[in-house]
Amino acid sequence: MDNSAAESGQTSEKSVIALVDDDRNILTSVSIALQAEGFTTRVYSDGETALKALLDNPPDLAVFDIKMPKMDGLELLRRVRRESALPVIFLTSKDDERDEEIGLELGADDYIAKPFSLRLLLARIRAILRRADHINAGEQSDPGNSDQRQTVIARGRLYMDPSRHHVIWNEQPVSLTVTEFLILEALAGRPGVIKSRNQLMDAAYPDDVFVDDRTIDSHIKRMRRKFRQVDDDFSAIETLYGAGYSFTDG
């Protein structure tokens, strides 16, 4: 399989999934499985080739392997995140917990350890796409609709508009991934209320998609880092050890 994108049966109704992996067998089997489920696929065998394509013509979601020649998945995500909040799932080796943590801190929406089942990958892809659709649904809605206006969250220096995926802190924009946005929305929607990791998992990962505790912790760590890029003193997301997290008005 060469490095150019391979596309099949693309229509405006189909979600486009980009697959980036140097393993030809994984690219082929996953691509066939996704197409059988109604997705359009684009496949790339290295990070360098994928980068330009992902930025010039973004898919709806991308799946990256971490261990790749030329440019690995971590560096690919670093570069994508400079310009895009594209939803990303990482494929990691079973014992590479540090890679999983780094990937989540860089802004990956999820990860799956190899070897993995195609059923699990499909479930994670569908869950993330549904979350993205939920956030983006308001963009095609009537801006004067009262229900849409009620979705805006204003808490002290925080302003969130779920219909447009906009986050403002202290009058400065903050770019969050789909998963980070939904976690923050769950926290800021009930300021001062402690949310357990399980509750945050339910908010960010619908449909009983299982993730472990460190996934939520890594997303929180990444969010704090992003907010501190615009405010060195950001402390609105509090950790309640043994209980979970809460949001204060800042």
C-alpha positions as CSV (number, residue, x, y, z in Angstrom):
1,M,0.0,0.0,0.0
2,D,1.5,3.3,-1.0
3,N,1.5,6.5,1.1
4,S,-1.2,8.3,-0.8
5,A,-4.7,8.5,0.6
6,A,-7.0,5.6,-0.5
7,E,-10.6,6.5,-0.5
8,S,-13.7,4.5,-1.2
9,G,-17.3,5.4,-1.8
10,Q,-17.2,8.9,-0.2
11,T,-20.4,10.8,0.1
12,S,-21.4,13.8,2.1
13,E,-23.4,11.5,4.5
14,K,-20.4,9.3,5.4
15,S,-18.0,10.1,8.2
16,V,-14.4,10.1,7.0
17,I,-11.8,8.2,9.1
18,A,-8.1,8.6,8.5
19,L,-5.9,5.7,9.5
20,V,-2.1,6.2,10.0
21,D,-0.1,3.1,10.6
22,D,3.0,1.5,9.1
23,D,1.5,-2.0,9.4
24,R,0.0,-2.8,6.1
25,N,-2.2,-5.6,7.6
26,I,-3.7,-3.3,10.1
27,L,-4.4,-0.6,7.6
28,T,-6.1,-3.1,5.2
29,S,-8.1,-4.9,7.8
30,V,-9.3,-1.8,9.7
31,S,-10.1,0.1,6.5
32,I,-12.2,-2.8,5.1
33,A,-14.0,-3.2,8.4
34,L,-14.8,0.6,8.6
35,Q,-16.0,0.7,5.0
36,A,-18.3,-2.3,5.7
37,E,-19.8,-0.2,8.5
38,G,-20.5,2.7,6.1
39,F,-17.4,4.9,6.8
40,T,-15.1,6.4,4.2
41,T,-11.4,5.7,4.9
42,R,-8.2,7.4,4.0
43,V,-5.0,5.5,4.8
44,Y,-1.4,6.7,5.3
45,S,1.6,4.5,6.2
46,D,3.7,7.2,7.9
47,G,3.2,10.4,9.8
48,E,5.0,12.8,7.4
49,T,2.7,11.9,4.6
50,A,-0.4,12.0,6.8
51,L,0.3,15.5,8.4
52,K,-0.2,17.6,5.3
53,A,-3.3,15.7,4.3
54,L,-4.9,15.9,7.7
55,L,-4.4,19.6,7.9
56,D,-5.3,20.4,4.2
57,N,-8.4,18.2,4.0
58,P,-9.4,17.1,7.6
59,P,-11.3,13.9,8.1
60,D,-14.0,13.6,10.8
61,L,-11.7,11.5,13.0
62,A,-8.2,10.0,12.8
63,V,-6.6,6.8,14.2
64,F,-2.8,7.0,14.8
65,D,-0.4,4.3,15.6
66,I,2.4,5.6,17.9
67,K,5.4,3.6,16.7
68,M,5.9,4.7,13.1
69,P,9.0,5.6,10.9
70,K,9.8,9.1,9.8
71,M,7.4,10.7,12.2
72,D,5.8,8.8,15.1
73,G,2.2,9.2,16.3
74,L,3.1,11.5,19.2
75,E,5.0,14.0,17.0
76,L,2.2,13.8,14.5
77,L,-0.4,14.7,17.1
78,R,1.8,17.6,18.5
79,R,1.9,19.1,15.0
80,V,-1.8,18.5,14.3
81,R,-2.8,20.1,17.6
82,R,-1.0,23.3,16.7
83,E,-3.7,24.0,14.1
84,S,-6.6,21.6,14.7
85,A,-8.9,20.0,17.3
86,L,-9.4,16.9,15.1
87,P,-10.7,14.0,17.1
88,V,-7.8,11.4,17.5
89,I,-7.7,7.8,18.8
90,F,-4.2,6.4,19.5
91,L,-3.2,2.8,19.0
92,T,-0.6,1.8,21.5
93,S,1.4,-1.3,22.5
94,K,-0.1,-3.1,25.4
95,D,2.6,-2.2,27.9
96,D,3.3,1.4,26.7
97,E,1.5,3.2,29.6
98,R,3.8,6.1,29.3
99,D,2.9,6.6,25.6
100,E,-0.7,6.5,26.5
101,E,-0.3,9.2,29.1
102,I,1.8,11.4,26.8
103,G,-0.7,10.9,24.0
104,L,-3.7,12.0,26.2
105,E,-1.7,14.9,27.6
106,L,-1.0,16.0,24.0
107,G,-4.7,16.0,23.3
108,A,-5.7,12.6,22.0
109,D,-9.4,11.9,22.6
110,D,-8.9,8.2,23.4
111,Y,-6.5,5.3,23.0
112,I,-6.7,1.5,22.4
113,A,-4.0,-1.0,23.2
114,K,-2.9,-3.5,20.6
115,P,-3.9,-6.2,20.0
116,F,-7.4,-4.8,19.8
117,S,-10.8,-6.0,18.6
118,L,-12.4,-4.2,15.6
119,R,-15.7,-4.2,17.6
120,L,-14.0,-2.1,20.3
121,L,-12.4,0.3,17.8
122,L,-15.8,0.8,16.0
123,A,-17.5,1.5,19.4
124,R,-14.9,4.1,20.3
125,I,-15.1,5.8,16.9
126,R,-18.8,6.0,17.0
127,A,-18.8,7.3,20.5
128,I,-16.4,10.1,19.7
129,L,-18.2,11.0,16.5
130,R,-21.5,11.3,18.4
131,R,-19.9,13.6,20.9
132,A,-18.5,15.7,18.1
133,D,-21.9,15.8,16.4
134,H,-23.5,16.9,19.7
135,I,-21.1,19.8,20.1
136,N,-21.3,20.9,16.5
137,A,-25.1,20.5,16.1
138,G,-25.8,24.1,17.0
139,E,-23.8,25.4,14.1
140,Q,-26.6,24.6,11.7
141,S,-29.4,25.6,14.2
142,D,-31.3,28.9,14.4
143,P,-29.0,31.2,16.4
144,G,-32.2,32.8,17.8
145,N,-33.5,29.5,19.2
146,S,-34.1,29.9,23.0
147,D,-33.0,26.3,23.7
148,Q,-29.7,27.0,22.0
149,R,-29.1,30.2,24.0
150,Q,-29.6,28.2,27.2
151,T,-26.7,26.0,26.5
152,V,-24.2,28.8,27.0
153,I,-22.3,28.5,30.3
154,A,-20.9,31.6,32.0
155,R,-19.0,31.0,35.2
156,G,-16.8,33.9,36.5
157,R,-14.1,34.2,33.9
158,L,-15.2,31.1,32.0
159,Y,-17.5,31.3,28.9
160,M,-18.5,28.2,27.0
161,D,-20.7,28.0,24.0
162,P,-21.3,24.2,23.3
163,S,-23.1,25.1,20.0
164,R,-19.9,26.4,18.6
165,H,-17.3,24.6,20.7
166,H,-16.0,28.0,21.9
167,V,-14.2,28.3,25.3
168,I,-13.1,31.7,26.6
169,W,-11.2,32.2,29.9
170,N,-10.5,35.7,31.1
171,E,-11.3,37.0,27.6
172,Q,-8.8,34.7,26.0
173,P,-9.8,31.7,23.7
174,V,-8.8,28.2,24.8
175,S,-8.8,25.3,22.3
176,L,-10.1,22.1,23.7
177,T,-10.6,18.6,22.2
178,V,-14.1,17.1,22.1
179,T,-13.4,15.0,25.1
180,E,-11.9,17.9,27.1
181,F,-14.8,20.1,26.2
182,L,-17.4,17.6,27.5
183,I,-15.5,17.1,30.8
184,L,-15.2,20.8,31.4
185,E,-18.9,21.2,30.5
186,A,-19.9,18.6,33.1
187,L,-17.8,20.3,35.8
188,A,-18.7,24.0,35.0
189,G,-22.4,23.1,34.6
190,R,-22.5,22.5,38.4
191,P,-19.8,24.7,40.0
192,G,-18.7,23.6,43.4
193,V,-20.2,20.1,43.0
194,I,-17.7,17.3,43.2
195,K,-17.8,15.1,40.1
196,S,-16.3,11.6,40.5
197,R,-14.2,10.1,37.7
198,N,-17.1,7.8,36.9
199,Q,-19.4,10.7,36.4
200,L,-16.9,12.5,34.2
201,M,-16.5,9.3,32.2
202,D,-20.3,9.1,31.7
203,A,-20.3,12.7,30.5
204,A,-17.4,12.3,28.0
205,Y,-17.8,8.6,27.0
206,P,-21.5,7.7,26.4
207,D,-22.8,4.3,25.5
208,D,-20.9,2.4,28.2
209,V,-17.5,2.8,26.5
210,F,-15.0,1.9,29.3
211,V,-12.0,3.9,30.1
212,D,-9.8,3.8,33.2
213,D,-9.2,6.4,35.8
214,R,-5.9,7.7,34.4
215,T,-7.6,8.6,31.2
216,I,-9.8,11.2,33.0
217,D,-6.8,12.4,35.0
218,S,-4.7,12.9,31.9
219,H,-7.5,14.9,30.2
220,I,-7.7,17.1,33.4
221,K,-4.0,17.6,33.4
222,R,-4.0,18.6,29.7
223,M,-6.9,21.1,30.3
224,R,-5.1,22.8,33.2
225,R,-2.0,23.2,31.0
226,K,-4.1,24.8,28.3
227,F,-5.8,27.2,30.6
228,R,-2.4,28.1,32.2
229,Q,-1.1,29.1,28.8
230,V,-3.5,32.1,29.0
231,D,-3.6,32.5,32.8
232,D,-0.6,31.5,34.9
233,D,-2.8,31.5,38.0
234,F,-5.6,29.3,36.7
235,S,-6.9,27.1,39.5
236,A,-10.6,26.8,38.7
237,I,-10.5,23.0,38.3
238,E,-9.9,21.5,41.8
239,T,-8.8,18.0,42.7
240,L,-10.6,16.4,45.7
241,Y,-8.4,13.5,46.4
242,G,-10.3,10.2,46.6
243,A,-13.5,11.9,45.4
244,G,-12.9,13.5,42.0
245,Y,-12.9,17.1,40.6
246,S,-14.9,20.2,40.9
247,F,-15.0,23.6,39.2
248,T,-15.0,26.9,41.0
249,D,-15.9,30.2,39.5
250,G,-12.3,31.3,39.4
